[in-house]
Amino acid sequence: MSDELWVFGYGSLMWRPGFPFVERSPATLAGRRRAFCIYSVHHRGTYERPGLVLGLAPGGSVRGAAYRIAPADRAGVYAYLMEREQPTETYIEARRWVRLADGRRVECLVFLSDVHHPQWAGALSLEQQAQLIAGATGLSGRNVDYLRDLVEHLGREGIVDRSMEVLLGLVEGMEP
């Protein structure tokens, strides 16, 4: 295996990676879908008032972004991602093949939702998701702002996710 590292992002890593990279490409991961399926007790909620954050739930496919990391930056980027993505170890670190926009297939580091973790929320209705997101706040800010950023940035990438748009409308209707 080369010293090169590719990282797949499907949420905030798409617009705020926070690490150096030498290449970024739109990419698609098969077999997983973007979903608000993780109770957030750190970044977007608390133990007393959990919010929801995105995870890669089983099924479907997801469009996101793949980043190629220079070999010299590999260790630092990996350490940063472990701190950012694993504060409560709700994800399983894995390697999965993704298809880049130019047709190449590359193996990426991805963080899959751990369906056995206590923070796994599973398949919630849009109404249930909205109730959890509305009013939740954590160390990284308000949960609704995370959802709003997601919808806005997906649109900038040309990704239409109607369920996320509907969810945002529900949450904004509940916000004070």
N, C-alpha and C positions, 0 to 999 in steps of 0.2 A: 504494500500500500504506500502511496506517495505521502509526502509531508503536507500535501495540499488538503484543505478542508473546505467543504461546501456546507452552508447552513441554509435551511428552509424556514421562511417566515410566512405566516398566514394572518397575523394580527398586527400588533404594534411593531413587531420587528420589520414589517414592510415599510413603515414610514419613519421609524425611530430605531434603527438597528443599534446604535451606540457603540459600534466597533468598526475598525478599519477593514476595508475590503478592496479588492482589485477589480472585481467584476460583479455586476448585479444584473439579473435577468428575470423576467416574468417566468413562472414555472408552475407546473401542475403536478400534484401528488394524487395518485389513485388509491382508493381503498380507505380514505379518511375524508371527513368533512369538517368544516368550520362550524362550531356550535358553542353557545353559552352553556357549558356543561360542568363547570368547576366552581364550587363555592369558593369565593374569595374572602379570606380572613386576614389578608396581609395588604395587598396592593389596592384593592377596591372595596374592601369591607373589613369587618372586625369579627372576632369570635362571637361577640354579643349581637352584631347585626351584619351577617354575611351578605356580600354582594355576589355577583357572578362574573367570571372571566371566561375567555375563549379557551377551548381545547380542541384537539383533533380527535373527534369521536369516530368510532368505527362506521364504515359505509360511505358510499358516494365517492366524490373527488373534490379537491379544493385547489383553487388558483391562488397563488401567492408569489413570493419572490425568493430566488436562490442567490446566495452571496458566495463568491469564491474568495477565500482568505489566503493571503500570502503565507508561505511556510514560516517565515520569521514571526508572524503574528499569531500563529496557530495556538500556542499555549496560552497567551494572554486572552485571546478571544474565547477560548474554551472556558477558562476560569471565570470570565465575565458572564458568559451565558449560564454557567452553573449557578452563580449567585443570583442572577436576574430571574431565571426561569424556575429555579428549584427552592424557593425559600421554605416551602412546606412539603417538598418532594411529592407533588401531585401529578407529576409527569414521569413518563418512562423515556429515558434517553435511548434513541434508536438510530439506525441508519436505514434509509429508504431511498429508492431510486425515484427521481423526479424527471419530468420532461421539460426542458427549457424551451422558450419561445422559438428558438432557431432549430429545434428538432433534436438537439443533443440530449442524451440521458446522462445524468450525473448522480452519484450517490451523495446524499445529504445527511447531515446531522439534523434530526427532528426530535421534537418533544411531544410524544403521544400521550393522550389522556390515560391515566391509570384508572380503569373502571372498578378497581378493588380498593381504591383509596377512600378514606372517610369523606373527603371533600368532593368526590364524584357526585354530581347532581343528577346525572342521567338525562333522560329525554323529558324535559319539562315543556309544558305548553307555553305558547308565547305570552299568555296572561300570567302564568306563574313566573316566567323569566322577568317580565316587566315589574311585578310586585317585588322581586328580590333586588332588581337593579335600581328602582326608584328610591331615592333617599339614602342609598348605601354610599359610604365614604371610607377610604382606607389611606394608607401611607402615600399612595400615588395620586390621591384625589378622588373626586366624585365618580361613581360608577357610570352615571349617565354620560359624563364627558368622554369616558373610554368608548362607549357605544357610539356616541356622536362622531368621535375621531375615526372610528372604524368605518362607519357609513361614508363619511366624507372622503377618506383616503381610498376606500375601495372604488368609489366613483372616479377618482382621479386616475386610478389604474385601469379604468374601463371594465371593472367587475361589477355586475349588477347582482345584488343579493337581496331579493325582494323581502325575504323573511326578516333580515336585519333592518330594512327600512320600515317595515310594519312594526317591529319591536320598538324602534326608536319613537315612532309616533305614539305607541301605547305608553311608553315611559314618560315622554314629554307631557302627556295628558295627566299623568299622576304626580309630576314634580310640582312642588309649591311655587 
